[in-house]
Each structure stands twice: as C-alpha cells, then as structure tokens.
C-alpha cells in the first residue's frame, strides 16, 4: 500500500538518486528547481545595491563617497558582482543536477551519490557562502541610509563601507548583473519544473 507521505514514498520506491537525496538532510527537503528559484531571490537582493546607493543622504555621499555613489568603483559593487557570480554558478550547478535527474535514466548507486554530492556542494556554495556574503554586503551598503553617525560607527569598528577600489565595477553594473542572473535562473527553473 503506497504511503501518503511523498518523501517516504520516494525513499521506499524512488530512484537511487531520490532514495539517497531524501535520506540526506541537506538536499532532501527541497527540489533542485526550488533551490534555483531561491538563488534567483538572493540575486534580486543583490540588485538592491544600486537603489540603496542612489538613496543615500547627501551628507553621507559628500563625506564618505565624494562622488556619485552609483558610478564610483566601490568595493561594495565588486563584492555584489563576485557573490552574484558565485550564486549564479551554484544555480547553474543545481539546474544541471535537476536536468540529469529528470532524464529518467537508471543511475547506479555511485552515480546517484555523485549527483547528490554535486547538489550538496552547490547548495552550500549558493546558500551559505554566496547568500551570507551578498546579504552582508547589501546590509553594509544600507548603513548609510541611517545617516553619517551610523557610518562613523562602522568606520570606528574598522569597516569602510564606501571604500573605492581600482576595479572599474559600478553599483549599476553589479545590480544589473544580479538582476539579469536572477531572471535567467527563474526562467531556467521554470523549464526544469518543480517537484518536491
């Protein structure tokens, strides 16, 4: 008699890949396609850098940036760009796992373990390293919205939120890359489908 619990059913009667991934705490609860959509949401948070910097109060811009913060080559922009690329790579890896698993081919136990391992690695890359880095970067950018005193407190702690760097990456570029990557992942995730 089949179980009403979808996860139990997959563990008992699913493919080798499903049995392994649903026993695995890190990957089993959510499908790769759902994780790809979450990568897209994280990327959308990265696209907030431009509007945040555009909204900085005049005293913060004049005192700490010295130029238009949306066109200055800030370390924040470079950071958002790098973490966006990292999350995008994780999303693409998860898409490849979802595509391979959806083929319907019978996988050996070893192939299934490798696929689950890749899914785990992409999950950690996107949702631990990428997400923390991107969300911290956007949060640091938003400190200036609280005024010069908040920026002074960060500077006293040794953090310069509006440090300029020698790499010509602007917040507009970083935000566009993050938004474009998010839209691409949303579109690709919808093609793969969402089960689980």
Secondary structure, DSSP 8 states (H G I E B T S, - for coil): ---S-HHHHHHHHS-HHHHHHHHSTTTSSS-HHHHHHHHHHHHHHHTHHHHHHHT--HHHIIIII-S-TTTS-BHHHHHHHHHHHHHHHHHHHHHHHHHHHHT-----HHHHHHHHHHHHHHHHIIIIIIHHHHHHHHHHHHGGGG-HHHHHHHHHTT--TT-B-SS---HHHHHHHHHHHHHHHHHHHHHH----
